[in-house]
Amino acid sequence: MEKLLSTREVAQLLGVNEKMVYTLITEKNLPATKITGKWLFPAHLVEQWVESRTINFPARGEAMSPHPGLLLVAGSDDILFERALALFMRLNADHVALFGALGSLGGLKALRHGWCQMATSHLAEDDGQDYNFSFAANELDALPAVVNFCRREQGLLVATGNPLQVADCADIGKKDLTVVNRPLGTSTRMLFDRELQRAGLQSSRVKGYGSEVPRHLDIGMEILAGRADVGLSIRPVASLLNLDFIPLKWERFDLLIPKECFFDKGVQLFLGMLHEAEFRELAADLPGYDLELVGKMLYPRDQSPQD
C-alpha cells in the first residue's frame, strides 16, 4: 500500500501549521482523501503537487549543440504525433526526428536541461480550462513558445461491448475492477488521480493501480489481453483496437519550444508541416482528434492591431 500521511505529517513536510493544510486542500487542491472523518494524504500525490508548483529552478543547462539534421522531442506520447514524426522524416530526408516518451512533466524537465528542442504536453491548469502555461513558468527560466498540435479526447477504455457495464470511474470501486495506469509525471496519470479522488476512491485500494505502461497504446493492449478491465487513455486507441470508450473530457495537446530553439531548421520544418494537407490526412481515420487550432501560436500571442 502507498504511504498515507496525516495532517500533522503534511504540515511538517510543508513547514506550515495544520490549519493551513486545510486551507491548501480547499483553495490550492492539495491532494487528500477523507477516511472515517480524518484527512489522509497519499505521499506520492503530495510530492507531485509540490513539484508542479515549484518555481526558481536552476538555470537551464547548457545543451550540447545538436546535429543540424536532428530534431529532438520529449514529453507526452500521442498516436497522431508519432505519425507526424514519421511524415516529417519522409518529407525531409536530411533530417532524423527522435522522441523520448517521458510524460508531460518529463518533457518540461528535458527542456530545462537542454536535452531537446521541443516538448509535448497536456498539463491541465487548476481551473481545468487552460493548459501548460503555469507548469512551464514553474519549470523553466522563461516561458517557451507554445504552439498547438491538436485537441484530443480522453476517457476510459474498456473491452469491446463494455461487458462489465462501466459508466464512470466510480464503477472501478463499485465493481472491484482491475485498472492499468500511466507513470508518474504523465498528464494522464494526474487526470486519473483527480477522477479517482472525485469518485471517492483511494488509489492504494484500486486493483492494478501500480501497474504502469509507457504509452497510450499499451493501455489498450493490456485491456485487449484481458490483464486489465479499464484504463484512462485517448479515443484513437479505442478506435485502433476496437475497444469501447467512455468519454471524460477534451484536452489541448501543445508543443513547447524554448526561444533559443524556435528557429532551428528542424523545428521550423515541423511547424510548417502542420499546415499541410498531408498532415491533416494522418488524422482522417482516427476519431478523437480536433485540428481546429493546429499550428496556432498560443504564446507569444498575436499582438497585431485588430481592424
Phi, psi and omega in degrees: 000138177293150183291134176250131180263148174277169177301319180296318181294321177294319178300317178294319180297319183270350181071036179231170176278166185295328179299321179294329178301318179296324177295319179295328178297312186278326187257335184238011176059037174301124183300127182204156175221145183253121180235126181048043174080004183238134179287134173229154189229114176300122188301319183292328179285326176296317178298318179295320179297316179296315183297322182291344180250009181286137177238172176057048172295159173305152183302153180303131181296157177288118181279145170292136181295114183289159175300140182304334181262016184245125175251118183252125182229143176217156176139219185281138181276154180201140183294315180295323179294321177299319178295322180295320178296320178295319177296318179304314181288330177291324181277339184232085186295343180267011180233148172237133178249128178241137183235133174251116181279089184250000188083163184300312179295323177296324177296318178296321178295321178296322175297317182300322182274356180077026184271348181212166179263343186208143177237146175255134187206147174219048181281116183282136175289168182301329181281352178074003184257322182249173186220143162077332191296310182293325179295317178294321179296323180287325188272328188247157181282345176210144180298132176280170167293142180238118181239131180287139173259318179189172160249146182216160186258126176258149178185189180266130173267134176222170183298158180305130181085356180048059186298336180269003176054050178282129180249328182196184183293334179300329180293340177300318178282316183298322185257004179053053184275156175264129182253166168234143194234164172260159184291160171303143181096348176269145179296326180295321176298318179296319177296317180298318178299319178295319181293321177296317180296319178298327180277000179076026183254137173277126181301326182293343180256004179268122181297130178085001184304324181277000178275107187248141175232151190281336188232160176299318181300327180293329174302311180296322181294323178296321179288318179299324180280353179082011180275347177216154179268329187204151176200152179273128182201195182254153184302321181305328178295317178300319180295316182293326185256005180058045176257164175275154187224127176252106188292144176243311183195157168266145181223161179261132181245113190244162171254126179249125189227116177299148185301327182287348179253349192300323183262013170302142185302315181298319179298313181294322177296320180293314180297321178296324180298331183296342181265002182268150180298326180301323178292313181300328179295337180297332183265001187301325182256017183238093175295153179103006175243145174233119184255020182300323183261002188305133179080357181282135177281114180267334173205132355295144181282154179295121181256012182293147181298146178266143177289000000 
